[in-house]
Every structure is written in C-alpha cells, then in structure tokens.
C-alpha cells in the first residue's frame, strides 16, 4: 500500500537516474528522486514537511485526498509560445 495523502505525478526525465515528482493538489510541492520508488519515498515524507511549513506560515492547506492516485509518465516538454 502506498501511504500518500495527496495524488502524485512522477515524470521520467531524459536522465535515467532522475524522476521528477509533484502534486497538483498541493501547490508548490515538487521534488526529485533517483527512481520511482525513491520518488514515492521522498514524496511521502516531503508532503508532511510541506504541509507543516504551510501551517507554520499560516497558509491554507488543502484537504487530504481520500483516494489519492499516482501517475507515472515520461516528462512532458513545454513548447514556447511566441
């Protein structure tokens, strides 16, 4: 069982040793792991730290997701708009 309180997106990068992760439900939360498993581990503890920091700063914290999901995909490339 993956014990997360918010949904998570993990992106494989061009470097096979780095996986970026973030949660669209928890503004400002991002991180990097050296594998999918490392990203999940870091996200679990990172979310707790991020929420604690938001609370300390008096910022709003979104409600926990009762059914969070984890999506894993290749890194999306953003194209510049001119």
C-alpha positions as CSV (number, residue, x, y, z in Angstrom):
1,X,0.0,0.0,0.0
2,X,1.3,3.5,-0.9
3,X,0.6,5.8,2.0
4,X,0.0,9.2,0.4
5,X,-2.4,12.0,1.4
6,X,-2.4,13.7,-2.0
7,X,-2.2,12.5,-5.6
8,X,1.2,12.4,-7.1
9,X,2.6,12.7,-10.6
10,X,6.1,11.2,-11.3
11,X,7.8,12.0,-14.5
12,X,10.7,10.1,-16.0
13,X,13.4,12.6,-17.3
14,X,15.9,12.3,-20.1
15,X,18.4,11.3,-17.4
16,X,17.6,7.7,-16.4
17,X,18.8,8.4,-12.8
18,X,16.3,11.2,-12.1
19,X,12.5,11.3,-11.7
20,X,10.7,14.5,-11.0
21,X,7.5,14.4,-8.9
22,X,4.8,16.9,-7.9
23,X,1.3,17.1,-6.7
24,X,-1.3,19.2,-8.4
25,X,-3.4,19.1,-5.2
26,X,-0.6,20.6,-3.0
27,X,0.6,23.9,-4.5
28,X,4.4,24.3,-4.5
29,X,5.2,20.7,-3.7
30,X,7.8,19.2,-6.0
31,X,10.9,17.0,-5.7
32,X,13.3,14.7,-7.4
33,X,14.1,11.0,-6.8
34,X,16.7,8.6,-8.3
35,X,14.0,6.0,-9.1
36,X,10.2,5.7,-9.0
37,X,10.5,4.1,-5.6
38,X,12.8,6.8,-4.3
39,X,10.4,9.5,-5.6
40,X,7.5,7.8,-3.7
41,X,9.5,7.6,-0.5
42,X,10.6,11.2,-0.8
43,X,7.1,12.4,-1.6
44,X,5.6,10.7,1.4
45,X,7.9,12.5,3.8
46,X,8.1,15.6,1.7
47,X,4.4,16.1,1.8
48,X,4.4,16.1,5.6
49,X,7.2,18.6,5.7
50,X,5.5,20.8,3.1
51,X,2.2,20.8,4.9
52,X,3.9,21.6,8.2
53,X,5.6,24.6,6.6
54,X,2.4,25.8,5.1
55,X,0.7,25.6,8.6
56,X,3.7,27.4,10.2
57,X,3.4,30.2,7.7
58,X,-0.4,30.5,8.2
59,X,-1.2,29.5,4.6
60,X,-4.1,27.3,3.7
61,X,-3.6,23.6,3.4
62,X,-5.9,21.6,1.0
63,X,-8.0,18.7,2.5
64,X,-6.4,15.3,2.1
65,X,-7.5,13.2,-0.8
66,X,-9.3,10.2,0.5
67,X,-8.4,8.2,-2.7
68,X,-5.0,9.6,-4.0
69,X,-3.6,8.3,-7.2
70,X,0.0,8.0,-8.5
71,X,0.5,8.7,-12.2
72,X,3.9,7.8,-13.8
73,X,4.7,9.1,-17.3
74,X,7.5,10.5,-19.4
75,X,8.5,14.1,-18.9
76,X,6.3,16.4,-20.9
77,X,8.1,19.0,-23.0
78,X,6.7,22.5,-22.9
79,X,6.8,24.4,-26.1
80,X,7.4,28.1,-26.1
81,X,4.6,30.3,-27.3
82,X,5.6,33.4,-29.2
